[in-house]
């Protein structure tokens, strides 16, 4: 561990972006509704009453904190210390730096919101002099505020409109680096001849928020034939011993391989596991030496699905808009 005095605290620079997001992922600060680029842009655009500070040592970015105020109260966000450097005093030094910045802005109070279950954060702030506020925090999600995207309600005719984007890659890509928290034990296993019940568990849990319905509509015999085919490979991602997501590669249209299904269980979204699972799926697909690897996503899916596929080397080739019966209205979901 480094000494607090050796941490160089400075303003954020655009070149810090990848290292900063990797730090947040290591500290489990990212969630499905937290878009790092959006949050950074909002803070940087509020130059008069907000600042983004990072801490580094010998070129390694080890700490971060957002600080802002409304003219009366100051707030801290995205306080993160690299796991290997936690409990070394870096966090308190960075917080004090932000407090001095607020004091220089004429703000006399600093506050922070902590999730109820985050006992470690509560203990940290108590150690450096913070105390519970007797005010009661209330909230309501607003779509514009960055809340998780909700699937829209059906039209009066019970139909939903969605735009499907078809993507492909025609050569093995140079995959971007993936950063995972050291606290999460990861394993990827192929489910060989999975039972229909286990597959339905994965499909239903991953797909329910995004209205995956096609496999729900299949009879067990029809589904068993697909998932039992030697050319269909189902890879299950485990996090700390429990299923966290899956990827399904369909090679029945040789020499084309399709990434037919890909996703995480809701409770594992936002932990940086998606890029790890996608990397593994792409590498396993290219072991077959296909002519191309394809995937599609639509506007009912997670809003980060399309940019994630593109970041990992898939190129859009066409789009189409389609109306479907809302599966929530016909008993499928």
C-alpha positions in Angstrom: 0.0 0.0 0.0 1.1 3.5 -0.7 1.2 6.3 1.9 -1.7 8.9 1.7 0.9 11.7 1.2 2.2 9.9 -1.9 -1.2 10.1 -3.7 -1.2 12.8 -6.3 -4.7 14.4 -6.5 -5.6 16.3 -9.6 -8.5 17.2 -11.9 -9.8 14.5 -14.3 -8.4 14.5 -17.8 -10.2 12.8 -20.8 -7.2 10.4 -21.2 -8.2 9.0 -17.7 -11.5 7.6 -18.9 -10.7 3.9 -19.4 -8.7 3.6 -16.2 -11.4 5.5 -14.3 -14.2 3.2 -15.5 -12.0 0.1 -14.8 -11.5 1.5 -11.2 -15.3 1.9 -10.8 -15.9 -1.7 -12.0 -13.3 -3.0 -9.6 -15.1 -1.2 -6.8 -18.5 -2.3 -8.0 -19.7 1.3 -8.4 -21.2 0.7 -11.9 -24.9 -0.3 -12.2 -27.1 -0.9 -15.2 -28.6 2.6 -14.7 -25.2 4.4 -14.2 -23.8 5.4 -17.6 -20.2 6.4 -16.8 -19.8 8.6 -19.8 -23.1 10.3 -19.2 -22.3 10.9 -15.5 -18.9 12.2 -16.4 -20.3 14.6 -19.0 -22.8 16.0 -16.5 -20.2 16.7 -13.9 -17.7 18.2 -16.3 -20.4 20.4 -17.8 -21.2 21.8 -14.3 -17.8 23.4 -14.0 -19.1 26.3 -11.8 -20.4 24.0 -9.0 -18.9 20.5 -9.6 -15.5 18.9 -10.0 -14.1 15.5 -10.8 -10.9 14.5 -8.9 -8.7 11.5 -9.4 -5.7 10.2 -7.4 -2.7 8.6 -9.0 0.7 7.2 -8.0 3.5 6.5 -10.5 1.1 6.7 -13.4 -1.6 4.4 -11.9 -5.0 5.8 -11.3 -6.0 4.6 -7.8 -8.8 6.8 -6.6 -11.7 9.0 -7.7 -14.4 11.3 -6.4 -17.0 13.6 -7.8 -17.9 16.6 -5.7 -20.7 19.1 -6.4 -23.1 21.5 -4.7 -26.4 23.4 -5.1 -25.1 26.5 -3.4 -26.1 25.2 0.1 -25.3 21.6 0.4 -22.3 19.7 -1.0 -22.4 16.1 -2.2 -19.9 13.4 -2.9 -20.3 10.8 -5.6 -18.2 7.9 -7.1 -15.7 7.8 -4.3 -13.6 4.8 -5.3 -10.2 3.5 -4.0 -8.5 0.6 -5.8 -9.2 -2.6 -3.7 -5.6 -3.2 -3.0 -5.2 0.3 -1.6 -8.3 0.4 0.6 -7.9 1.0 4.4 -4.7 2.8 3.7 -6.0 6.4 4.3 -6.3 7.3 0.6 -10.1 7.6 0.9 -10.0 10.0 3.8 -7.3 12.1 2.1 -9.4 12.4 -1.1 -12.6 13.2 0.8 -10.7 16.0 2.7 -9.5 17.4 -0.6 -13.1 17.5 -1.8 -14.3 19.1 1.4 -11.7 21.9 1.0 -12.9 22.4 -2.5 -16.5 22.9 -1.2 -15.3 25.2 1.5 -13.6 27.3 -1.1 -17.0 27.5 -2.9 -18.6 28.9 0.3 -20.5 25.6 1.0 -20.6 24.7 4.7 -22.1 21.2 4.6 -21.1 18.0 2.8 -23.4 15.0 2.4 -23.2 11.5 0.8 -25.9 8.9 0.0 -25.0 5.3 1.0 -27.0 2.2 0.2 -28.5 0.6 3.3 -26.6 -2.6 2.8 -23.2 -1.0 2.2 -21.9 -1.3 5.8 -18.3 -0.8 4.8 -19.1 2.6 3.4 -21.1 3.6 6.4 -18.2 2.6 8.7 -15.7 4.5 6.6 -17.7 7.8 6.7 -18.3 7.4 10.4 -14.6 7.0 11.0 -13.9 10.3 9.3 -16.5 12.3 11.1 -19.8 11.9 9.2 -23.0 11.2 11.0 -26.6 10.2 10.0 -28.9 12.9 8.7 -32.3 13.0 10.3 -33.9 14.0 7.0 -35.9 11.2 5.2 -34.7 10.6 1.6 -37.4 10.1 -1.0 -37.2 9.5 -4.7 -39.0 8.6 -7.9 -37.3 7.3 -11.0 -37.6 9.6 -14.0 -36.7 8.2 -17.5 -34.8 11.4 -18.3 -32.7 11.1 -15.1 -31.0 8.0 -16.2 -33.2 5.4 -14.6 -33.2 1.9 -16.0 -35.0 1.8 -19.3 -38.5 0.4 -19.0 -40.1 -1.6 -21.8 -42.9 0.6 -23.2 -46.5 -0.2 -22.7 -48.4 -1.8 -25.5 -50.5 0.3 -27.9 -54.3 0.2 -27.7 -54.2 -2.8 -30.2 -51.9 -4.8 -27.8 -48.9 -4.6 -30.1 -45.4 -3.3 -29.5 -43.1 -1.8 -32.2 -39.4 -2.6 -32.1 -36.5 -1.9 -34.4 -34.1 -4.8 -34.8 -30.4 -4.2 -35.6 -28.5 -7.0 -37.3 -24.8 -7.1 -36.8 -21.9 -9.3 -37.9 -18.1 -9.7 -37.8 -16.2 -11.4 -40.6 -12.8 -11.8 -38.9 -11.5 -12.5 -35.4 -11.4 -9.2 -33.6 -8.8 -7.7 -31.3 -10.9 -7.7 -28.2 -10.7 -4.8 -25.7 -9.4 -5.5 -22.2 -11.9 -6.5 -19.6 -11.6 -5.5 -15.9 -13.2 -7.5 -13.2 -13.4 -7.0 -9.4 -10.9 -9.2 -7.6 -13.7 -10.0 -5.1 -15.8 -11.9 -7.7 -14.8 -15.5 -8.4 -15.7 -16.2 -12.0 -16.1 -19.4 -13.9 -17.4 -20.2 -17.4 -18.7 -23.7 -18.1 -20.4 -25.1 -21.2 -23.8 -26.6 -20.3 -23.5 -30.0 -22.1 -27.0 -31.4 -22.8 -28.7 -29.0 -20.4 -32.1 -29.9 -19.1 -35.0 -28.0 -20.4 -35.8 -26.8 -16.8 -32.3 -25.4 -16.3 -32.3 -23.7 -19.7 -35.8 -22.2 -19.0 -34.5 -20.9 -15.7 -31.6 -19.0 -17.4 -33.7 -17.8 -20.4 -36.6 -16.6 -18.2 -34.5 -14.8 -15.6 -32.2 -13.1 -18.1 -34.8 -12.3 -20.6 -37.9 -11.3 -18.6 -36.9 -7.6 -18.2 -36.5 -7.3 -22.0 -39.6 -9.4 -23.0 -37.8 -12.4 -24.4 -40.7 -14.6 -25.3 -39.8 -16.9 -28.3 -38.4 -19.8 -26.3 -41.2 -19.4 -23.7 -43.7 -20.2 -26.5 -41.9 -23.4 -27.4 -43.0 -26.8 -26.2 -40.4 -28.7 -24.2 -39.7 -31.3 -26.9 -39.1 -28.6 -29.5 -36.8 -26.7 -27.1 -34.9 -29.8 -26.0 -34.1 -30.6 -29.7 -32.5 -27.2 -30.1 -30.5 -27.0 -26.9 -29.4 -30.6 -27.3 -28.0 -30.2 -30.8 -24.2 -30.6 -30.9 -23.9 -27.5 -33.0 -25.6 -25.4 -30.3 -23.3 -24.4 -27.5 -24.6 -22.9 -24.2 -22.0 -21.3 -21.9 -23.0 -20.4 -18.4 -21.2 -17.7 -16.4 -21.0 -18.3 -12.7 -20.1 -15.6 -10.2 -19.2 -16.8 -6.7 -20.6 -20.2 -7.5 -24.1 -19.2 -8.8 -25.4 -18.7 -12.3 -24.9 -15.0 -13.4 -25.7 -15.2 -17.2 -25.4 -17.2 -20.3 -24.4 -17.0 -24.0 -25.8 -19.3 -26.7 -23.9 -20.0 -29.9 -25.9 -21.5 -32.7 -23.8 -23.1 -35.5 -26.5 -24.9 -37.3 -26.3 -22.5 -40.3 -22.7 -23.5 -41.1 -20.3 -21.8 -41.9 -22.1 -19.0 -40.0 -22.3 -18.9 -36.2 -24.9 -16.8 -34.5 -24.7 -15.5 -31.0 -28.4 -16.4 -30.5 -28.8 -15.3 -26.9 -26.6 -13.4 -24.5 -27.3 -11.7 -21.2 -27.0 -11.5 -17.4 -29.5 -12.2 -14.6 -30.8 -8.8 -13.4 -29.0 -9.0 -10.0 -25.6 -9.3 -11.8 -26.1 -6.4 -14.3 -23.7 -3.5 -13.7 -20.8 -5.5 -12.2 -18.7 -5.6 -15.3 -19.6 -9.2 -16.1 -21.2 -8.5 -19.5 -17.9 -7.7 -21.3 -16.3 -10.8 -19.7 -19.1 -13.1 -20.9 -19.1 -11.5 -24.4 -15.3 -11.9 -24.7 -15.6 -15.6 -23.9 -18.6 -16.1 -26.4 -16.7 -14.4 -29.2 -13.5 -16.5 -28.6 -15.5 -19.7 -28.5 -17.3 -18.8 -31.7 -14.1 -18.1 -33.6 -12.6 -21.5 -32.5 -15.0 -22.9 -35.0 -13.4 -20.8 -37.8 -16.8 -19.5 -39.1 -17.2 -17.4 -42.2 -18.8 -14.8 -39.9 -20.3 -14.4 -36.5 -23.7 -12.7 -36.3 -25.9 -11.2 -33.6 -29.0 -9.1 -33.4 -30.5 -6.8 -30.8 -33.6 -4.6 -30.7 -35.0 -1.5 -29.0 -36.7 -3.6 -26.3 -33.3 -4.9 -25.1 -31.0 -3.4 -22.6 -29.9 0.1 -24.0 -26.2 -0.8 -23.7 -26.5 -4.0 -25.8 -26.0 -2.3 -29.1 -23.0 -0.2 -28.2 -21.4 -3.1 -26.3 -21.6 -5.3 -29.4 -20.1 -2.6 -31.5 -17.3 -2.0 -29.1 -16.4 -5.6 -29.3 -16.2 -5.6 -33.1 -19.7 -6.3 -34.5 -20.7 -4.1 -37.4 -24.4 -3.2 -38.1 -25.5 -4.5 -41.5 -29.2 -3.7 -41.6 -32.2 -2.7 -39.6 -35.9 -3.5 -39.7 -38.9 -2.4 -37.7 -41.4 -5.0 -36.6 -44.7 -5.1 -34.6 -45.1 -7.9 -32.1 -47.9 -9.0 -29.8 -47.0 -7.8 -26.3 -46.1 -11.1 -24.5 -47.2 -9.5 -21.2 -50.8 -9.5 -22.4 -50.9 -13.1 -23.7 -49.5 -14.9 -20.7 -46.0 -15.6 -22.0 -44.4 -13.2 -19.5 
